[in-house]
Amino acid sequence: MADRTVTLALKQRARKLSSLLTLICRADGDSFESLSPTDRENVLWLASDLADEIDAEVNHPVKKKGRT
């Protein structure tokens, strides 16, 4: 990744993931723990999906057609 520019979309996804994990991991934990089990599962899946998207762009970038 050192030789590529970080894309705006990647930066935005990283910020979203950071915010989401801050909400989940806050010291009081009340926000997350007060959710229903289904909602907690959905929030964790969302965090996982964001992490997968970030990993894919950083570690397995798709080459765009017409670019070298």
FIKOLZA-1660 file (N, C-alpha, C; in steps of 0.1 Angstrom, whole numbers, plus 5000, padded with zeros to 4 digits):
% residues 68
   i   px   py   pz ch aa at
   1 5008 4988 5000  A  M  N
   1 5000 5000 5000  A  M CA
   1 5009 5013 5000  A  M  C
   2 5021 5012 5004  A  A  N
   2 5030 5023 5005  A  A CA
   2 5032 5030 4992  A  A  C
   3 5030 5023 4981  A  D  N
   3 5033 5029 4968  A  D CA
   3 5020 5034 4961  A  D  C
   4 5009 5033 4968  A  R  N
   4 4996 5038 4962  A  R CA
   4 4990 5049 4971  A  R  C
   5 4982 5057 4964  A  T  N
   5 4975 5067 4971  A  T CA
   5 4962 5061 4978  A  T  C
   6 4960 5064 4990  A  V  N
   6 4948 5059 4997  A  V CA
   6 4936 5066 4991  A  V  C
   7 4926 5058 4986  A  T  N
   7 4914 5064 4980  A  T CA
   7 4905 5071 4990  A  T  C
   8 4897 5080 4985  A  L  N
   8 4888 5087 4994  A  L CA
   8 4878 5077 4999  A  L  C
   9 4873 5068 4991  A  A  N
   9 4863 5057 4995  A  A CA
   9 4869 5049 5006  A  A  C
  10 4882 5045 5005  A  L  N
  10 4888 5037 5016  A  L CA
  10 4889 5045 5029  A  L  C
  11 4893 5058 5028  A  K  N
  11 4894 5066 5040  A  K CA
  11 4880 5067 5046  A  K  C
  12 4869 5069 5038  A  Q  N
  12 4856 5070 5044  A  Q CA
  12 4852 5057 5051  A  Q  C
  13 4855 5045 5045  A  R  N
  13 4851 5032 5051  A  R CA
  13 4859 5030 5064  A  R  C
  14 4871 5034 5064  A  A  N
  14 4879 5033 5076  A  A CA
  14 4874 5042 5087  A  A  C
  15 4869 5054 5084  A  R  N
  15 4863 5063 5094  A  R CA
  15 4850 5057 5099  A  R  C
  16 4842 5052 5090  A  K  N
  16 4829 5045 5094  A  K CA
  16 4832 5034 5104  A  K  C
  17 4841 5025 5100  A  L  N
  17 4845 5014 5109  A  L CA
  17 4850 5019 5122  A  L  C
  18 4858 5028 5123  A  S  N
  18 4863 5034 5135  A  S CA
  18 4852 5039 5144  A  S  C
  19 4843 5047 5138  A  S  N
  19 4831 5052 5145  A  S CA
  19 4823 5041 5151  A  S  C
  20 4820 5031 5142  A  L  N
  20 4811 5020 5146  A  L CA
  20 4818 5012 5158  A  L  C
  21 4831 5010 5157  A  L  N
  21 4837 5003 5168  A  L CA
  21 4838 5011 5181  A  L  C
  22 4840 5024 5179  A  T  N
  22 4840 5033 5191  A  T CA
  22 4826 5032 5198  A  T  C
  23 4815 5032 5191  A  L  N
  23 4802 5030 5197  A  L CA
  23 4801 5017 5204  A  L  C
  24 4805 5006 5198  A  I  N
  24 4804 4993 5203  A  I CA
  24 4813 4991 5216  A  I  C
  25 4825 4997 5216  A  C  N
  25 4835 4995 5226  A  C CA
  25 4836 5005 5237  A  C  C
  26 4826 5015 5237  A  R  N
  26 4827 5025 5247  A  R CA
  26 4827 5019 5261  A  R  C
  27 4833 5027 5270  A  A  N
  27 4835 5022 5283  A  A CA
  27 4822 5017 5290  A  A  C
  28 4811 5024 5288  A  D  N
  28 4799 5020 5295  A  D CA
  28 4792 5009 5288  A  D  C
  29 4794 5008 5274  A  G  N
  29 4788 4997 5267  A  G CA
  29 4773 4997 5266  A  G  C
  30 4766 5006 5272  A  D  N
  30 4752 5006 5273  A  D CA
  30 4745 5007 5259  A  D  C
  31 4751 5015 5250  A  S  N
  31 4744 5016 5237  A  S CA
  31 4743 5003 5230  A  S  C
  32 4754 4996 5229  A  F  N
  32 4755 4983 5222  A  F CA
  32 4747 4972 5230  A  F  C
  33 4749 4971 5243  A  E  N
  33 4742 4961 5251  A  E CA
  33 4727 4963 5251  A  E  C
  34 4722 4975 5250  A  S  N
  34 4708 4977 5250  A  S CA
  34 4701 4973 5237  A  S  C
  35 4709 4970 5227  A  L  N
  35 4702 4966 5214  A  L CA
  35 4697 4951 5216  A  L  C
  36 4688 4948 5207  A  S  N
  36 4683 4934 5207  A  S CA
  36 4694 4925 5202  A  S  C
  37 4693 4912 5205  A  P  N
  37 4703 4903 5200  A  P CA
  37 4705 4904 5184  A  P  C
  38 4694 4905 5177  A  T  N
  38 4694 4906 5163  A  T CA
  38 4701 4919 5158  A  T  C
  39 4698 4930 5165  A  D  N
  39 4705 4942 5161  A  D CA
  39 4720 4942 5165  A  D  C
  40 4723 4936 5176  A  R  N
  40 4738 4935 5179  A  R CA
  40 4745 4926 5169  A  R  C
  41 4738 4915 5164  A  E  N
  41 4744 4907 5154  A  E CA
  41 4746 4915 5141  A  E  C
  42 4736 4923 5137  A  N  N
  42 4736 4931 5125  A  N CA
  42 4747 4941 5126  A  N  C
  43 4749 4947 5137  A  V  N
  43 4760 4957 5139  A  V CA
  43 4774 4951 5137  A  V  C
  44 4775 4939 5143  A  L  N
  44 4788 4932 5142  A  L CA
  44 4791 4927 5128  A  L  C
  45 4780 4923 5121  A  W  N
  45 4782 4920 5106  A  W CA
  45 4786 4932 5098  A  W  C
  46 4780 4943 5102  A  L  N
  46 4783 4956 5095  A  L CA
  46 4798 4959 5097  A  L  C
  47 4803 4958 5109  A  A  N
  47 4817 4960 5112  A  A CA
  47 4826 4950 5104  A  A  C
  48 4822 4938 5103  A  S  N
  48 4829 4928 5096  A  S CA
  48 4829 4931 5081  A  S  C
  49 4818 4935 5076  A  D  N
  49 4817 4938 5061  A  D CA
  49 4826 4950 5058  A  D  C
  50 4826 4960 5067  A  L  N
  50 4835 4972 5064  A  L CA
  50 4850 4968 5065  A  L  C
  51 4853 4960 5075  A  A  N
  51 4867 4955 5076  A  A CA
  51 4871 4947 5064  A  A  C
  52 4862 4938 5059  A  D  N
  52 4865 4931 5047  A  D CA
  52 4867 4940 5034  A  D  C
  53 4859 4950 5033  A  E  N
  53 4860 4959 5022  A  E CA
  53 4874 4967 5022  A  E  C
  54 4877 4971 5034  A  I  N
  54 4890 4978 5036  A  I CA
  54 4902 4969 5033  A  I  C
  55 4901 4956 5038  A  D  N
  55 4912 4947 5036  A  D CA
  55 4913 4944 5021  A  D  C
  56 4902 4942 5014  A  A  N
  56 4902 4939 5000  A  A CA
  56 4909 4950 4992  A  A  C
  57 4905 4963 4995  A  E  N
  57 4911 4974 4988  A  E CA
  57 4926 4976 4991  A  E  C
  58 4930 4973 5003  A  V  N
  58 4944 4975 5007  A  V CA
  58 4953 4964 5003  A  V  C
  59 4948 4952 5005  A  N  N
  59 4956 4940 5002  A  N CA
  59 4954 4933 4989  A  N  C
  60 4943 4935 4983  A  H  N
  60 4939 4928 4970  A  H CA
  60 4933 4938 4960  A  H  C
  61 4939 4949 4957  A  P  N
  61 4933 4959 4948  A  P CA
  61 4930 4953 4935  A  P  C
  62 4918 4958 4930  A  V  N
  62 4914 4954 4916  A  V CA
  62 4920 4964 4907  A  V  C
  63 4927 4959 4896  A  K  N
  63 4933 4969 4887  A  K CA
  63 4922 4973 4877  A  K  C
  64 4922 4986 4875  A  K  N
  64 4911 4992 4867  A  K CA
  64 4915 4990 4852  A  K  C
  65 4906 4988 4844  A  K  N
  65 4909 4986 4829  A  K CA
  65 4914 4999 4824  A  K  C
  66 4924 4998 4815  A  G  N
  66 4930 5009 4808  A  G CA
  66 4941 5016 4816  A  G  C
  67 4944 5010 4828  A  R  N
  67 4955 5016 4836  A  R CA
  67 4966 5005 4837  A  R  C
  68 4978 5010 4839  A  T  N
  68 4989 5001 4840  A  T CA
  68 4994 5000 4854  A  T  C
% end
